[in-house]
Amino acid sequence: MEERQMPAKAHKLVVNNRKTSMVTGVLDVLSFDLNEILLETEQGMLMVKGTDLHVNRLSVEKGEVDLSGNIDSIAYSGVHQGNRQGENFFAKLFK
């Protein structure tokens, strides 16, 4: 029997002048402070690093987040939070 993959849901990341960004396809905001924000998205984990970072708007129903601050880096990982082994990996990776 052939295994079918579920199609990935829509996810979009828009960054304007490294100062503000809008993210769609967000499942959860796992952590945030002035230097990093960790989001679980439809496409995996998303880490945003920078300075003076803020979550300006969060719409769980729409899966949208608006961020502001000085964005230095954006990194994705295919590991989802539901994966216990992945949690340990992320805890070690982003500390």
Secondary structure, DSSP 8 states (H G I E B T S, - for coil): -----------EEEEETTTEEEEESEEEEEEE-SSEEEEEETTEEEEEEEEEEEEEEEETTTTEEEEEEEEEEEEEES--TT-HHHHHHHHHHT-
